[in-house]
Amino acid sequence: MYRGRFAPSPTGPLHFGSLVAAVASYLEARQRGGEWLLRIEDVDGPRSREGAVEAILGALAGMGFVWDGEVVYQSARGDLYQREMERLGGLVFDCGCSRKEIGEGRYPGTCRAGMAEGKVLRARRLRVTDEEIWFEDGLQGRFGSRLERDLGDFVLWRADGGIWSYQLAVVVDDEVQGVTDVVRGADLMDSTLRQIYLQRLLGYRELRYLHVPLVLGEDGEKLSKQNLAPGIEVGEAADLLARALRFLGQEPPEGLGLVRLWEWGVGNWDVRRVGREKFSTGHI
């Protein structure tokens, strides 16, 4: 059975870019007769904003989304992540490198053979190999790279605050929740490669992926909570849903109310109409 999910982070309100990803994942799941789960990715406590969870849930409900089962909160699943990280054994190593030392590029493997004297633990990383990891995306086509050469060993846990990484938490939760398909923004395609690598190491099922274009603002930057993209106004729900559908290449009739728009969307969703570009200003 198809089981999809939407997994926002409570670092700010639900904005139009997040709405587009939610609409795509919801319609893909519902048209296939599947389930659509909701998960709050709140492992990074310091970045979570007070009241953001309630605002996101209220916005989704006000937009007409109906999710299956209870909402899952990553902040309550640390013991599970710890257990699964321990299963990786010697592939996990301690790292004392600061973000300033690493810079913007790939991790150079500095602490693979052990932390230098005087270093303090900053993170636990997963040792990767130079094998090519690739997947066939449902929209973007074949995508892959060599992890060691292009991305480097990646963080599973950060010592500052004891924060679990997005990569580990997502992989474990998708497996435990029985997720079969992931629909999300195209900025996460490199993360998908890391997550497939983790799935294989942990003996998990591999999932199907579909990465939709990102919504860009007038300044050419991705709409995100980090750059303070404005939250959606559910009083404009029907207009927002119609705009999201058009951004995704669908052409709903004019003048439909929210309920009828959802009915049209589920009945007429065609992922082949979604543009393959990874970034787009689209109909915003």
N, C-alpha and C positions, 0 to 999 in steps of 0.2 A: 504494500500500500504506500502511496506517495505521502510523505510527511515533510512539510516545509516549516520554515520558522522565520521570525523577524526578531532581531536582537539589538535593540538600541542601547546606547550608553547614557546614563542620566547626568551628562555633563552640561546639559542645557535643554531648551524646549525642542519639540519636534519641529523641524523646518521642512521647507519644500523638497530639498534633496533627499531627506530621509523618507518623506512621504512617497516620493517616486519609487524608491527601493521597496517600501512596504507594499505599495499597490502592485508592483510587478510580482513580488513573491506571493502575495495573497491570490491574485488572479491565476497564476500558474498552478497553485495548489488547488484552488476551488474548481477550476475547469477540469482538472484531472481527477476530481472526486476525492481529493485527499484532505489531510488535516493541515492546519496552520497553527503553529505554536508561537507563544510569545515568551521571550526570555530577556531579562534585564541584565545587561553586562556591566555590573557595578563592582568589579573586583578592585578597581583603582579608586579607593575611598577618597583620597585627597582631591581628586579631580571631580568627584560627584558633587552636584549642587543641591542644596536643600530644596525640597519641593519638586525637583525635576521628575522623579518617578511618577508622582501623582499627576503632574502636568502632562507627561507623555501618555499615561494610561487614559486620562481624560480626553486628550486630543484624538487618540485612536478610536475610542468609543464614540466620540462625537462625529468622527468621520464615517462611522458605520462599519468599522472592522469588528468581526466577531472571531475570537480566538478559541481554540480547543484546549480544554484542561486548564489547570492552574498556571499562573505566571511563575516562572522559575527565576530565582535571584542567585547570581553567581557568588555573591558575598557570603552565602550560607553553605558553600560547597568546598571550602578550603581543605577539609580532611580528604575529600575525594581526589582533589588535584594532587595533594601530597602523596597519596597512595600510588597514583599512576606515575608520578615523577620517579618515585622509588623503583618502580618496575623497570625503568630505563637503565638502572645500574650505572656501570662505568662510562656510559655515554654522556653522563652529566658531569660537568666539572665546575669547580669554583672559579670565579673571575673577580679580579680586583681592579679592573680597568674602569676609569671614569668616562662619562660621555664625552668630555673634552678630549681625553686621550684617544678615543676611538674616532672622533670626528663624524663626518657625514657618510663616509664610505662603509664598505663591508667590514665586519670584524676581522682583524688580521690574525687571529689565533694566538694572541700574546700569552694567555694563561693556560693553553692546552696542556702543557707539560708541568703545570703547577704555578701558583702565584709566586711572584718574586718576594723576597724578604722585605718586610715592612709594609706590604700591601694589606689592605683590609678587605673583607668579603663585601662585594657590591652586588653580585648576581650569581645565579647558577645558570649555566648555558648548556645547550645540547650540541654535542660534536656532530657535524655533518660530514658527508662524504662528497666526492666529486662526481658521483653518478648523476646523470640527467634525470630530472623529475619533470614530467609533463602531464597534461590532461587535455581532454577535448571539451572545450567550453561550449555550452549550448547556444551561444550567440557569437562569441569572439573567435571560435575555431581553436586550433591546436596552439597551446601555449606551454612553454617550458624553459628551463635553464639548468645550469649546474650549480647546486647550492653552495659548495665550498668556494668555487671560483667567483660567483656572482653575488651571493647574499651573505655567506659566512655563518659561523656558529651563532645561534640565536638564543635569546633569553627565555627561560622558563619561569624564573622567580627572581624578584628584586629584593635586596636586603633592606632598602629604605622603605620601611612600612610593611615589609613582608608581603609584597604584592605579587600575585600570580599573573603571569603574562597572558595576554590575549590569545596567543597561539595555543598554549596548553589548555586553557580553560575552554576555549571554543571546541577544540577537538574532543575533549572528554565529554562535554555536555552534549554535543551532537551524537556521539555514540550512545551515551546513556539514555537520551531521549528518543532514540530510534529515528533520527532525522535521515532522510534519504536524499534530499535535494536542497541545495543552497542557492538562493537568488539574492544577489547583493551588488554593490557598486564595483565598477571596474578598477577602482584604486586598490582593491584588495587581492588582485590576481597574484602578486608576489607572495602574499600571505597564504594563498591557497596552496602554493608549492610547498611551503614550510609545513602546512597542515597535512597535506598528503604524506609527506615524509614521516611525520609523527604518527599518523594513522597506521602506516606500515610497520613501524617499530613496535607499536603497541598491539598489533594484531587486530586492528579495528577494520570495519567495513570501509571501503572507499565510496565517496558520495558522488553525486552528479552536481555540476556547477553551471551557473548561468550568471554572467556578470553584465549588468546593464550600464549604459552611459551615466556619467556623473553630471549633475546640474552645476553649471558655472554661473557666477554672478556677473554683473556688468563689468566688473574689474578683471574678469577672466580667471578669478580664483574659484576653487571648489566651494560650494555652499557647505559650511560646517559649523558646528557649535564653537570650535576654536576661534573662527573669525567672526563670531557673534552674528551668524545668520539669524534673521528674525523668525520667531515661532509662527506656526500657522494659526489662523483664526477660524475656529470651527463654525462660526456664524456664516462663513463663506464656504461651507463644506462642499456643496454641489459644484461650485465654480472651481474650487481647488482640485476636486477629483477629475473634473473634465480637463483641466490643464495638465494634470499628471498623466492622464490617458493620452493626450495629444503629444506630450513630450515623449512618450513611449511609442509613438507612431500609430496609435489607434485613433479612429475618427468617430467619436460618439455623436449622435444627433444633437442638435441644439435644443435647449429648453427642457431637458429632462431633470427631474428632481433627483435627490440623492439615492433613494431606493431604486428607482428605475435605472439610474446610471450604473449602479452596482450590478443589477440584473443584466444590463446590456454588456457591461464589461466581462462578466463571467461567461456569457454566451458567445461573445465575439472576440475574446482575447486571442491574438495571433502573434506569437513571439517573433515570427519572421518579419513583421512590420517594424520591429524595434531597430533603430539604427545601430550599426556595429561600431560607430565611433565611440571612443572611450570617454570623451569629454564633449559636452554640448551645452550651448546656451538654450537651445530648444525653445519651447513655448512656455517661458516663465514670465 
